[in-house]
Amino acid sequence: MPVSIDDRMDTIMPKTRNFFGSDAEPASALPASRLAYGIEDAADAVGLSRSRLYELIAAGEIGACKVGKRTIIPAAELTAFLDRHRVERLPSRRVTAALPTQQKPRT
């Protein structure tokens, strides 16, 4: 019986666990040992668009390296960026009605 390409890939590249704990194919998961990311992979990793990532690089928020024509971002830069923008506690989703303001009578 012939072996499928999927069976061969499973032996070569074992499945990894994604953020939610379920199995994911290796092609969709970024390896944890990666030192740097290209713009597209970095944008996917932090959940931003390529354009926004370029804006952050231009503003000095994220440090990037140029290797020839290629722009790469060290994984440590992405981690540091996320740490700087960490929120201690997200605001409550509970909406409270605004109290009407008291107006002073005109004299």
C-alpha positions as CSV (number, residue, x, y, z in Angstrom):
1,M,0.0,0.0,0.0
2,P,1.5,3.4,-1.0
3,V,2.2,5.9,1.7
4,S,0.6,9.3,1.3
5,I,2.5,12.6,1.4
6,D,0.6,13.5,4.6
7,D,1.8,10.4,6.3
8,R,5.4,11.1,5.3
9,M,5.2,14.7,6.5
10,D,3.8,13.6,9.8
11,T,6.9,11.5,10.4
12,I,9.2,14.2,9.2
13,M,7.5,17.2,10.7
14,P,5.5,16.3,13.8
15,K,2.4,18.4,14.6
16,T,2.7,21.3,17.0
17,R,0.2,22.7,19.5
18,N,-1.3,26.1,18.8
19,F,-2.3,28.8,21.2
20,F,-5.6,27.1,22.1
21,G,-4.1,23.7,22.7
22,S,-5.4,21.9,19.7
23,D,-3.2,20.3,17.0
24,A,-2.1,22.5,14.1
25,E,-0.2,21.7,11.0
26,P,3.4,22.9,11.1
27,A,3.0,25.1,8.0
28,S,0.6,27.3,9.9
29,A,2.6,27.5,13.1
30,L,5.7,29.6,13.6
31,P,8.5,27.8,15.3
32,A,9.4,29.0,18.8
33,S,13.1,28.8,18.1
34,R,13.0,31.3,15.2
35,L,15.4,34.3,15.7
36,A,13.8,36.7,13.2
37,Y,10.7,37.1,11.0
38,G,10.1,38.6,7.6
39,I,7.5,41.4,7.5
40,E,4.6,39.1,6.5
41,D,5.4,36.5,9.2
42,A,6.0,39.2,11.8
43,A,2.7,40.9,11.0
44,D,0.9,37.5,11.3
45,A,2.7,36.7,14.5
46,V,1.5,39.9,16.3
47,G,-1.8,40.3,14.5
48,L,-1.1,43.5,12.7
49,S,-1.1,44.5,9.0
50,R,2.1,44.8,7.0
51,S,1.4,48.5,6.6
52,R,1.0,49.1,10.4
53,L,4.2,47.1,11.0
54,Y,6.1,49.4,8.6
55,E,4.6,52.4,10.4
56,L,5.9,51.1,13.7
57,I,9.3,50.5,12.3
58,A,9.5,54.0,10.9
59,A,8.4,55.4,14.2
60,G,11.1,53.5,16.0
61,E,8.6,51.4,18.0
62,I,10.0,48.1,16.5
63,G,13.6,47.6,15.5
64,A,14.3,46.0,12.2
65,C,17.3,44.7,10.3
66,K,18.0,44.9,6.6
67,V,19.7,42.0,4.9
68,G,20.1,42.9,1.3
69,K,16.6,44.0,0.2
70,R,14.9,42.0,2.8
71,T,13.6,43.5,6.1
72,I,13.6,41.2,9.0
73,I,12.5,41.7,12.6
74,P,14.2,39.9,15.5
75,A,11.8,37.9,17.6
76,A,13.0,39.7,20.7
77,E,11.8,43.1,19.2
78,L,8.3,41.7,18.7
79,T,8.3,40.4,22.2
80,A,9.5,43.7,23.6
81,F,6.9,45.6,21.6
82,L,4.1,43.5,23.0
83,D,5.5,43.8,26.5
84,R,5.5,47.6,26.2
85,H,1.9,47.6,25.1
86,R,0.6,45.1,27.7
87,V,-2.6,46.1,29.4
88,E,-2.8,45.4,33.2
89,R,-6.5,44.9,33.1
90,L,-8.9,45.3,30.3
91,P,-11.8,47.7,30.9
92,S,-15.1,46.2,31.9
93,R,-17.5,45.6,29.0
94,R,-20.3,46.7,31.3
95,V,-21.9,49.9,30.0
96,T,-23.2,52.3,32.5
97,A,-25.7,55.0,31.7
98,A,-24.2,58.5,31.8
99,L,-25.8,60.8,34.3
100,P,-27.3,63.9,32.9
101,T,-25.3,67.0,33.6
102,Q,-26.9,69.8,35.7
103,Q,-27.2,73.0,33.8
104,K,-27.1,76.3,35.7
105,P,-30.0,78.6,35.1
106,R,-29.2,81.7,33.1
107,T,-29.4,85.0,34.9
